[in-house]
Amino acid sequence: MRSAWSAAVLLAALSVPGCGSDSKEMEPGLRVMFRDFAQAVVKKEDEKINSFVLPRAGQRDNPVGAKEIDNPEGRKLIVEGNRRWVRKAFKDAGILEEKDVESLMSALIIRISGNNARVSFEIAAEQRRAPEVVAFLLQKTPDKGWLIYDYEREMKTR
């Protein structure tokens, strides 16, 4: 009876997206990508940062700005805005040097569901500010691997 119940629990876990062997197999590659991304942010390698972040990232709540993506000048401004947002989030989290990247990697919370992932970390509270959660939403592409398609930063609720 116990083995039948255990088998049922295992089968249920494998049927839920993000559970089972696929997500465990995908996590090491995602970690490598995110480490490379974090190192590019710390080293201020703009082109490399841009190669990890899709131009439409961050435009979910900005329909007016999203229209500018088709215009070369507007696209350039949006890509620059993405890079600045990412660098500010890392700076606020105290990730300023290469040694800080390893601390970040140990603090990441990774959730994978199919070909999508959410990678998040927390920014500690300061004086009057509440702690914040920074999250990057990624999608695995067949040709370029993991790419950031959106990001968010919100106050952590207690």
C-alpha positions in Angstrom: 0.0 0.0 0.0 2.8 2.4 0.9 4.7 1.8 -2.4 1.5 2.4 -4.4 0.9 5.7 -2.6 4.6 6.7 -3.1 4.3 5.8 -6.8 1.2 8.0 -7.1 2.9 11.0 -5.4 5.9 10.6 -7.7 3.7 10.4 -10.8 1.8 13.5 -9.7 5.0 15.4 -9.1 6.3 14.4 -12.6 3.1 15.6 -14.2 3.3 19.1 -12.7 5.2 21.6 -14.9 8.6 22.5 -13.4 8.8 19.3 -11.4 10.6 16.1 -12.4 13.8 15.5 -14.3 13.5 18.1 -17.1 13.7 21.1 -14.7 16.6 19.5 -12.8 18.4 18.8 -16.1 17.9 22.4 -17.3 18.9 24.2 -14.1 22.7 23.8 -14.4 22.6 25.4 -17.9 20.4 28.2 -16.6 22.8 28.8 -13.7 25.8 29.0 -16.1 23.9 31.5 -18.3 22.9 33.6 -15.3 26.5 33.6 -13.9 27.7 34.8 -17.3 25.0 37.5 -17.3 25.8 38.7 -13.8 29.5 38.8 -14.6 28.7 40.9 -17.7 26.7 43.3 -15.6 29.5 43.7 -13.0 32.2 44.2 -15.7 29.8 46.6 -17.5 30.0 44.7 -20.8 27.1 46.4 -22.5 26.9 44.3 -25.6 27.1 41.1 -23.6 24.3 42.3 -21.3 22.2 43.2 -24.3 22.7 39.7 -25.8 21.0 38.1 -22.8 18.0 40.5 -22.6 15.4 40.6 -25.3 14.7 44.2 -26.5 11.0 43.9 -25.5 11.8 43.1 -21.9 10.4 45.5 -19.5 7.7 46.8 -21.9 4.8 44.7 -20.6 3.3 47.7 -18.7 4.4 50.3 -21.2 2.4 50.0 -24.5 3.5 53.4 -25.7 7.2 52.6 -25.3 6.7 49.1 -26.8 5.5 50.8 -30.0 9.0 52.4 -30.4 10.6 48.9 -30.7 10.0 48.9 -34.4 11.8 52.3 -34.9 15.7 52.0 -34.8 16.1 55.0 -32.5 13.3 53.9 -30.2 14.7 50.4 -30.1 18.2 51.7 -29.1 16.6 53.7 -26.3 14.6 50.7 -25.0 17.7 48.5 -25.1 19.7 51.1 -23.2 16.8 51.4 -20.7 16.9 47.6 -20.1 20.6 47.7 -19.5 20.3 50.6 -17.1 17.5 48.9 -15.2 19.5 45.7 -14.8 22.7 47.5 -13.6 20.7 49.6 -11.1 19.0 46.4 -9.7 22.5 44.8 -9.3 24.0 47.9 -7.8 21.1 48.2 -5.2 21.7 44.6 -4.3 25.3 45.3 -3.7 26.6 43.1 -6.6 29.4 45.4 -7.7 32.5 43.1 -8.1 33.2 39.7 -9.5 33.4 38.2 -5.9 29.8 39.4 -5.3 28.6 37.3 -8.2 29.3 34.0 -6.3 27.3 35.3 -3.3 24.4 36.2 -5.7 24.6 32.7 -7.3 24.1 31.0 -3.9 21.1 33.3 -3.1 19.2 32.7 -6.4 15.7 31.2 -6.3 15.2 29.4 -9.5 11.8 28.0 -10.7 11.6 26.2 -14.1 8.4 25.3 -15.8 8.8 23.8 -19.3 10.9 26.2 -21.3 10.2 29.1 -19.0 12.0 30.1 -15.8 11.9 32.7 -13.1 15.2 33.6 -11.4 14.9 35.9 -8.4 16.9 37.3 -5.5 16.2 39.5 -2.6 17.6 43.0 -1.9 17.9 43.5 1.8 15.9 46.2 3.6 17.6 49.5 4.3 16.6 52.1 6.9 13.0 53.0 5.8 12.9 50.7 2.7 11.3 47.3 2.9 13.1 44.3 1.3 12.6 43.9 -2.4 12.5 40.9 -4.8 14.2 41.2 -8.2 13.0 38.7 -10.7 14.0 37.8 -14.2 11.7 35.9 -16.5 13.5 33.7 -19.0 12.6 31.5 -21.9 14.8 28.8 -23.4 15.2 29.2 -27.1 16.5 26.4 -29.4 19.2 28.5 -31.0 20.3 31.0 -28.3 19.6 29.2 -25.0 18.1 31.1 -22.1 17.1 34.7 -22.8 15.5 37.3 -20.5 12.1 38.3 -21.8 10.9 40.3 -18.8 12.0 41.5 -15.4 10.3 43.0 -12.3 11.2 44.5 -9.0 8.7 44.6 -6.2 8.5 45.2 -2.4 8.5 42.0 -0.5 5.4 41.4 1.4 5.8 40.0 4.9 
